[in-house]
Amino acid sequence: MSATAMAATAVAAFSDFPVAGTRDATIYQGNHGAFQQKPWDRQTRVHLYTQFVMSSLLGVGAFVTFCILRPRWSKLYAARRKQRNAASRLPNLPKSFFGWIPVVWRITDDEVLESAGMDAYVMLSFFKFALRFLLVAFFFGVTIILPIHYKYTGKHGIPGWDDPGNGNNGTHNGTLWMRTDDKLETNPGYLWLYVVFSYVFTGLAVYLLIQETNKIITTRQRYLGSQTSTTDRTIRLSGVPPEMRTEEKIKDFIHGLQIGKVESVTLCQNWERLDMLMEERVDMIKKLERAWIEYTGYKKTKRVSDTLPLVRSHQRGASVASEEVAENSHLLSEEGNGPSQGSNTDRKRPTKRIWYGPFKLRSRKVDAIDYYEEKLRRLDEKILAARQMDYPPTAIAFVTMESLAAAQMVVQAILDPHPLQLLATLAPAPADVLWKNTYVPRQRRMFQSWSITVSIAFLTVFWSVLLLPVAYLLELETLHKVFPSLADMLARHSILKSFVQTTLPTLAISLLTVAVPYVYEWLSGHQGMMSRGEIELSLLSKNFFFSFFNLFLVFTVFGTASTFYGFWKNIRDAFKDATTIAFALATSLESFTRFYMNLIILQGLGLFPFKLLEIGSVIMYPINLLRAKTPRDFAEMTKPPMFSYGFSIPQTIFVFIICIVYSVFPSSWMISLGGLVYFGLGHFIYKYQLLYAMDHQQHSTGRAWPIICSRVFLGLIVFQLAMIGVLALRKAITRSLLLLPLLAVTVWFMYFFWHTYEPLMKFIALRSIDRSLLAADESSPSPSSVMSPPSGLDRDLLPIRIGGRDIGLRLKKYVNPSLILPLDGPWIPGRDNSTSLDESYFNHAHSAVSNGV
């Protein structure tokens, strides 16, 4: 949804903002201060109130639609509340039209933490930090900044009202453009405003950021210091030398450090063959199930009243509660009444053509069910044999200590004097580990990581280079230089001109912004990271880099060029001299006010409420329904939609940076007001989604906060460079130089913050560990089972999924699931084997432990 929001904003962007350097597509004529529009650019501009009305209509329509559908489709819009034990602690939402709003509003931070974990708590904390900053910025913007700008420049801060050629005729003293020589006003006294408020807003942002960071650190230390879970007591040991690659030697090594006792050691092995067999078995199960469905003629026609209304139920008058019981207790049978309701055994058994002989030139038809069952039986024999084999050990091990304090001391210490050897890091949750990457050699993982990082950096610039000439070509002023006849024809046909200037650029940016984040997600999955949580954090950084580079730097710093060569020249100069960035920012920012204001209004008022509707899930539901054939396929459709921090957080950081950069300009009050609406609605909508609607399993215990802070500091640096450029272009050199110490202090403080606060967001301080809980845990017998039933918020005990649905057991120890997953049979209509599934899994896990797996 965030990518779609970026794409939709292009409608306003390309219809309203001029190419930097074209001065709003006007020509200065003579020395009388009059600006005359070109003939092909006479058009009615989309005013700000039009954008506001359109966005409000979109947002209100989406919100009202959600209020209507929420009680009807509760299995979609309250999926997490129905399926996650942690969410069951939350208050029930009334089914009234607006009654759910005050209930969600009153949910406290402690309830968010207890139900959704540290990641949701951190994300919502960023919204509250942004709201506090923007509230103060809006106050100063209305009471001080706007009156001063209006007194000395005549600017209201409203795009369109202050533009040259829009009724002002360049007569205001101190406007952006001078009336006589087309240069900026030089050194007026009001420019002290930029100096003073650069210090004020930088200090305010740093103060609020430190305040929120201290709160998050305190909460995180208290939250994790009271945990005694397996993940909190486990470290990942990488770079294990060949002579130490046994579990006994690793255990003796840790004991020799005299830090604490080791509970268990899991030395990773090269399980590639076993993992490939398990993946092949999953495919074979699906083929066998589809063959059975073809034979039985199974069709799922049952629909509970709170699911999407795309499959009608033939039963009338049945209560919702009884239907839910039937749906859950007879998942594999149609209507829950045995095979007679959903199967026809008189059907002809399906067949499959197999090829054999020399060069596979001969073929014959065989019974498909018997064929797949035999293939499955042989695979099971291979898997059972593979589980008993010994595999070469790798350089990675998971070491679980008996106490949380011992694990923290190990992970915060240097264990070995040799570089890249015996490195201790925090371990991801057992079910979050990507086991296929544990047996990839370090050199290969490093090569994958760096090569993909370089590729993403190159692709970001490459796609911008492809998009920028298109944007310039679609501006009629530039188009007239290349194709005069085409530009004149478009000027005569307003509808065609609107299509060329609005629809075509929107289509180009839509394809880019929708596709690129998913490409980055796919590339991140191939960097050799050890857990899905690490991929999520990496995706957050990559998507922010894409948004910041393409929607800010390209449009402002690099976009001031009007030719392809000029674009590359600006990039080269920007990396050679930082003053180029400052001058480009100062030259372009005011002309792009309309673009960024429309972006914030459209995304905040218009598109944020659409997130509640989960349009993607609604659109994919009929598609998945048409593709679903087996009971397993239908069970997959009941999963809650996944919330991705890597897709949602970068957009909000980008919007906040825009608000910072424009905080001293004449339009600061309007940007701040739009930001208040954006972050106010965003906080409430994301709060509902994280608590009730969407699942989010990659828990990184709030590790996104240091990434957010570093991007906020980046925004402050860009803001200060812009102010330096504004003052320098107005030849207020002394005032410009007075901002250099602020820039230097900000860079230094960012370095200080990273080395002082970041470790507390990564590790648990020994003083924060609750010793009473440790003593109670040591007095109780140590759990020996691999599985445990879920209890409350298991931030690191993610549910194991078998056959596409959660079972009541969770992975508790570090073991490759391929070694312990039960070899269950296919889901066949009329057979309810859910109980036997759970029991077989539980028994198999216990037998695996007793056999020393």
Phi, psi and omega in degrees: 000325180294321177295320177297323179298316178300320182292317182296330180296339180296338177301311179287325187297306187279343176275343188243330189260144178272160172293133183302133180100347180268355178053056175062031176058038179239161179242132177279126184243117173069197182249022183260008175073018181258136177253130183244130179285150175289155183301321183282355182252013177283106181208159177276118182285148175283106184286166184296322181293330176295317177297320179296316180294315180298315180294321180296318179296318178297311183294315180295320178298317179294320182293317179295319177299319178296318179298329178285318186275338185305309179288339181279321182247055185293334178288346172262311187273356172222039185296319181291323179297330182273335189244348181252128180298322181297324180284345180292343178284344182287155178292146175292141180268131178294157182271004178292166188298309181244004184294338181285339186295308179296332178294314178294322181298323185278355178294126186276169177297323179296322177291323175299315180297317183289329185264321187247349176092179185292327183296314177294321179299318181292318181296316179292330176295324177296321178297319179292323175299315180295321179296318179295317179296314184290330177296316177293318179297322178294320179298311179294325180296322182280320188272333186235304189294311181298312179300321180294315179298320181292325181292319187263337184236346183075015183269134177269346183082012180252117181302136181100320179284326185261000184288144173299142180081009180242039178104345181271329178056023175068026185267349182284138180284121177093017176289175184299320180251138178283163186272343190247315186238015174059034175242166183284153178298138187258120165053048173287156184294334183291349181293347172299339177304319181294323181290310185298312185280344170295317176292318184296311184287327175295314178297321179296314180297317180294318180298311180294326179293317177295320179298314180289325178295317178298322178294316180294319179298315179299315179294317182293317180295319178292320183293313182276334179292341179262009180267147174228027183287168181297318182298319181295336183258011186244140175242154174256119182257113180248162182072034178289123182293157184303324183287351181248011188275058167222151183295326180293318181290323177294320178296317178295324180296314180295318178298326179293338177287345178058040178261321182178178182268148180263131177275315180202157177229131174242107178271120182292144180235169181279083183271026186300316181296317180295317179296322178293322177295320179294320177295321177296325180292322177300316178295322181292322178299317180297319179295319179295318179296321179292326176295319178295321180294320177297327180282317184276342183068033183293132174222125180273109181250356184282140175221127172283150189293343183255023173250177182296138188276060181248347176232116186275141178274142178274349181267134179244147174083358179282144182284157180296319183297316181293325177294320179297319178297317179296321181295319184279323185275341179233060185295329189264356181242147180284130181061004177070027184238025176088178186292338183296335182279330188235010182223157177227100184287355177278356180292155177283134182294139181293154179238163179221137178270126177246147181249140183209183179083184179300128179057021177055045182266344181256150182214161173201160179265138179229165176294122186294318182295313179297322181296311181291326177294321178292319177298320179294321179297317180293321177298319179298321177296319179295320181293316179298322177290323181293329179291338180269354183278157173263136182243156179299133179288154178252184183268016182237137178218149174251119184247119178259119179274163179282339181227153178293322181297318180296319179296319179292324177294322179293315187286339180263007183246160172267117189269332188223142181285349181270139181293146177059028180229132179054058178267126181258126177227167178293139182270140172288172178296151182305316182281352180265353182288135170269092188295335180292339178270352180286337179252016172275129181303149182301318181299321180291319178297318179295320178296316178298317183296309184289321181294320179289323177298315178295321180296319180294319177298319179293316181297323180300314178289321183296315179294326177294320179296324178290323185281323187297313178299327177296316180298317180292319181297328182277357169278127188299328180296315178290321180297327180293330178287330183267311181231083183300319182295321179294319179296320178294322179294319178295325179295331180277339183242100186295323181293315179295321178296318178297322179295316182291321185276339185246305188289314182296312175298323179297318179297318180296313180291325179299311180299321181291308186287333178281320187278320189299313179302325178288327174295318178296323178296317179295317179294321179297326179292348180249019178269001177082020179289154189274347184211161177289330176297321177294322177297321180297315179293321177295321178295324177302312181294318183294316182291326175294318179300319179296313181295314183294319184287313188277327183259359177231296185296318181295319181286332186252292186291308185269341185278004179285350177279146179255003178227164179297318178295320179297328177298311179294325178296321179293320177297316180297314180294325181296322179280344178274325187215123182293337180295333177298319178297316181297315181294319180295319177298313182297323182289325191260333193299315183294325179288344179258010179301317181299318182297309184288329177292318177295324179299313182291318181294314183294317181288322182285302183281320189272318190256335179301314179300335178293338176298328179297326183286343181051058184304322181299315179294321180293320180292320183284342183300307179297328178293313178295327180294321178292327181278339184288131179236321188257163174303327178295321178297318179292326178293325178296332182287346181271357181292142175295146175296149184269136175264129182249116175293328181293339177265331188267317185294317182304321181296319181292322176297319181298316179297320179295321178298319177301316180297322178294313185298324183266013188289346180245353180288165179303329181272014185300323183293325179284321176297316180295321178296316176297322177295322177298317178295316182299308184284332176293311177294321182297320179299316182290317183292315178294328178298316178295315183294317182292330184268323190243325195259317193240149179267151179209099191263338182280081183277118179251015178053043174079019182290353178285341184297315176300326177294317178299315182298317180297324178288327175295318176298323175299318177298321178295321179295317178297320178300315180292322176297321178296318179294321177299317179294319179300314181291322180293320179293333175272009177062025173269070189295318181298314179294324177297318180293333179292343178272348179297318175300323178297318177297317180295318180295322179296317178296316178297318182292327175298318176295317179296317180298318183296322183272344183259313186265329185299320177300327179287342174270357181248317183251171174254124178294141182299329180290338182277349183286131180281105184291330180295322177292325178295319180295320178293324180290324180288331180286337179271153180296141181289135181293134182251350182277154177281336185246156175209147176291150181291148179215115177061216179274102176268085185295336183238004177248081184283146184290140173283136179253125177239125180064026177085010178218155180286142170249170187279023179231151183225149181292124186245339179237161184278101178210139178298122181303335178297339180278340188233347182299135179290145179273070184287158180277182181286157173275111183248133180305134180096351178243119178257097183251025182295321181293316180295330178298308181298317182293318180296322179294317180296315181294321180293322179296317180294321179293327177295320179294317182294334178272001175085020178291000000 
